[in-house]
Amino acid sequence: MIFAEVPLEQAEGAVLAHSVLEGAARLRKGVVLGAGELAQLRVAGVTRVTVARLEPGDVDEDRAATLLAQALAPDPAAAGLTLTTAFTGRVNLNALGPGVVGLDTAAIHALNRVDPSITLATLAPLTRVEAGTLVGTVKIISYSVPEALLLRACDLGRAAVKVHPVVLPDAGLILTEVPGLPPKLAAKGRVAVEARLAALGMRLAGCEVVAHDEAALADALGRIPGALVLILTGSATSDLFDTAPQALRRAGGQVARFGMPVDPGNLLFHGHLGARPVIGLPGCARSPALNGADWVLERLACGLALGNDDIAAMGVGGLLKEIPIRPQLREPRLRA
């Protein structure tokens, strides 16, 4: 791209490089100067302007942004995305529906290293989204980029952005009651869990409240409906062989892991009962605030694998905002 200050007579068809705000001429940089724009400038007494002209092999910003976005999501619907029409070198990638963000981070890093004018910004991997959420934005910073660099960026970033959709339609919830605890505790848990499911486009298929007893909980596990099973106990699960994990085993299921490096959310366990995933929710799930259970629920709802390495990796960035319902805060409040 060539930048130069030229007389108005030589400016038609060029891109205005610097805004002109003189008299009646209010033209923003980036506009392509046609006969109407030049007439405004003449009326305002402007005789020379700084313009940019594409050189052979250059691709203008809107075309470049469009091509890069199309490379990132060659089949937008299959990737769970919609692409906006390019404007000032920008195309947005928005989620079609609920799910979690899937990224080829190595490809995106490589794309962003091609040239400073070719950029893609995205949400963090596995961020939960809903319909319309902005997942990523392509921005061509200059008025044009060399075609060779654009094609390289397109090749490096091909199919690097998508949304993993929610694939489980519903979940069943089992709550346990402990003598001495108020019944409203169970009701509060149900409301919070149902809201989490609704945010994922899932419904609560059934909810049972049973005694905090291994046999009662195992029986409930055998009859609770739903493609996924959630357990929220009145007494916190404190070890791998506590009431809820043992109840899952007694019902014929398996426990995959107890404990996670996310706080709030440490006391979560998960496993499966036949083909159905099972999550033993930590007590913090009674709060609507983000906690480790959200990350596990979202991935399983989207049908993603969840192994030990996946949960271990949640520790980086896993120190979440403190919530007031915790029985013991991380750090004691100082008295005034």
N, C-alpha and C positions, 0 to 999 in steps of 0.2 A: 504494500500500500504506500502511495506517495502522498505526502502532505505538502501543501504549498499555499501561499497567499496569492490570489489571482484577481484580476478585474472581473466584475459581474458578467461581462460578455463571454468569459471563458469558464464560468462556474456551472452552467446548466448540466444537470445529470450527475454532478458530484455530490458528495456527502458533506454537509456543513460540519466542520470540525470543532468550531467554537460557537457557543450560543451568541445570538445577536438580539439585544434588548434595547433598541433605540427607536424612540417615537412609536409609530404604529407597527413597526417591524418587531414582532416578538417570536423569534424562531429559535427553537432549541437545537442544540448540537445533535447530530445523528440524522436529521431530516435530509432527504434527497431533494436537492434544489431543482424545482421545475419552473415553468414560466410564471406561475402565480407567486411563488416565493421570491423570485427575482424582482417581480413587479413591486412587491411590498418593500423590498430593500431599496429599490430606486426611489420610491416615494419618501422613504425615511432619510434619503440622502447618503445611503451607504454606497460606496463605489468599489470597495475591495473586501473580500472575505477569505478566510482560511478554510480550505476544503481538503478532503481526502478522496483520492481516486484509486479504485482497484487496479492492481497490476495483473498482467496475464498470469493465470494460475491461482489467483486469489478467490476465495469464496466469501460472500457477504455474510454479516453476522447472523441474520435470521435463517438463511439457508444452512449455514454451518451448524447452528444450534439444533435445527430440525434434523439434520442428518445424524448428528451425534446422539440425540435422543432416540431416534429410530434404531440406531445400532445398539443402544443400551437395552432396548425392549423391542426386538424385531417383531414380536407378536404381543402387543400390549395387553390384550384381553387374557391371553394365556399366562402372562406375567402378573396378572392382577392389577394392572395399571391403566391409567388414561394419560394421554399426552396433550398438553395445551398447544395452541397455535403460537408460533414464535413471535416475540415482540421485544424490540431493542436487544436482540441477541440472547433472549432467555426462553427456555421451554421448561415447564414444570411437569413432574411426574407425580400423579396423585393416585392414591389407593382406590381400587374399585369397591372394596368391601373390607370387612374385618379380617385381621390376620397379623402376622409379624413380618418385619422386613428381612428379606434375604439378599445378601450382598456378596459379590466376589471382591473382597477387599483388596487383594493383590492386584487384580485387574484395574480397580479404580485408582489405586496408588500409581500404577504405571501410566494410566491415562492422564492423570494430573501432573505427571512429570514431563509430558511431551512438549508443552509450551505454556508459559504463564497466562496466555490469553484464552486457553481452552480449559474450562473448569467444570467440575461436577461436585456438588455438595449434597450429602445425603444424611438421613437420620442414622443413628447408631444401629449396628446389626441387631436383629431380633427385637427392635422396638415394636410395641403393639400399635397398630393403626386401625382406623375405621374408615368407612367410605368417605372419600374426599380429603383424607389426610395427605399433606404434602410429604412425599417420601424422598424426593430428590429434586434438585434444580440444576439444569445445564445453563451456564452463562458464558457466552463468548464476550470477552472483555473489550476487545478492540472491534473496529468497524468491519474488519475482515480478517481471515487467517489464510495462510498458504494451504492450498488443497492437499499437498503431500502430507503436511502435519495433521490436518484434519482426518485424512484417511487412516493415518497411523493410529490416531486416538480412537477412531471408530473400531478398528481391528482389535486394539487392546481391550476396549471396554465392551465388546459385543456380549449381549445377554448378561450383563453384570448386575442388573437391578431387577428385583421382583418382590412380590408379596406372597408369602406362604399363606394360603387361605385357611380359615377354620374348617376342619373336616368333620368334627364331632358335633352332632346336632343338639345334644342335651347331656345333663349330668344328674345323678342322684346324690342327695346329701343326707348323711346320718349325723345327728347331734347326740351327745351323751350328757346326762344330767348327773350331778354330784350332790348328795345331801348337803344342805346348808347354803348352796349357791342359789341366787334368785333366778326364777324361770325366765326373766327377761333377758338373761345372758344368751340363752338358746335362740330367742327371737331376734336378738341383735345379730347373732351370727348368721342366721338365715337371710336377713335383709342384706347384709354385706356380701354374702356369697351370691345371692340372686342377682345383685347389681353387677358383680364381676362377670357372671355368665352372660347377662344381657349385653354388656359392652363387647363381648365376643360374638354376639349374634346367636347365643345358645339359650336354651330354656331349662328351667329346673323341672326335671321329669318327675321328681318325687322327693319328699322329705320326711324322715322319721326321727323321733326323739325317743331314745332308749336309755336305760340305766347304764351307768359307767361300769359295765361288767363285760368280761371277755365273752361269755356265752351269749349274752343278749346282743352284743355288737356283732358277733359272728352270724347269728341268726338273721339280723337285719341286713348284713352284707349279702346273704343268699337271696333276698327278695327285693332289694332296692332296685328300681328301674334306672335306666340311663346308660349312655355309651361310655361314661366316665363316672367314677365313684369318688365322692369327697367325704372325708370324715373330720368332724370338728368336735373334739372331746372337751368336756367340762373341766377336766383336770389335764394339765399339760403332759404330753408324752416326754419322758425324761431319759429313756434308754431304748435300745433296740428290741428289748423283750418286755416292754411295758404293755398295758392293756390293749391298746389299739393295734400295734403290730402283731401281737399274739392272736388277736381276734381275726386278723386277716389270714394268718397262717391256718388257724382253726377252720376257717371257711373254705380252705383249699387254695388260697392265694399265696403269693410270694412277696417278700419285702426286698426291694432292690437296694435301698439305702436309707439310713436315718442320719439326719444332720446335714446342714449346708452352710457354707461360708458367706451367708448373707444375713445382715442384721438390720431391721427385724426379720425374723424368719428362720432362725437357727434350728428350731425344733420341728422341722418338717421331715416326714418320711414319705416314700413313694414305692409303689410296687405294682402288682397286677393281680387280677382275679379272672382267670381265664384270659380272654382277649381284651378285657376292659382295664384301662389304667386306673390305679387307685392312688389318691393323694391323702395323706394324713396331714391336715392343715395345722399350722401353729396357731396359738391363741391370737396372735396379731391379725389374723384373717378376719376377726370381728370388726376391725377398723377398716374404713374405705381407703386408708393411706396405702401407698405402694409398699409391698414387702416381698420377701423371697418367694412366697407362694404364688404370687402373680406370674413370675417368670416361669415357674414350673407348669402352672396351669396353662399359660398361653402356648407354650411349646407343645405340650401334650395335646391340647385342643386342635392344634394345627397338624398333628400327626408326625411331629418331628421326633427323632431319636433323642433319648435323654440318658446318657451314660454317666459314669462317675467323673470322667474328664470334663463333661459339659457342666456339671454342677460345680466341680472344683474351680473351673474357670470363672464362675460367677463372683468369686471373691474380690477380684479387681473391679472396683466400682460397686461393690456389694455393701458398702457401709451407707445405709439409707437414712433418711430423716427419722429422727426419734419420734415415737408416737406416745401420747399421754396415757393410753390404757395399759401400758406395761406395768407389771407389778413391781419391777425394780428397774429404774433408769440406769443407763450406762454409766453416767456420772451424776453424783448427788448434786442437787441444786444448792447453791450457796445462799445462806441466809443474809438478808439485807442488814 
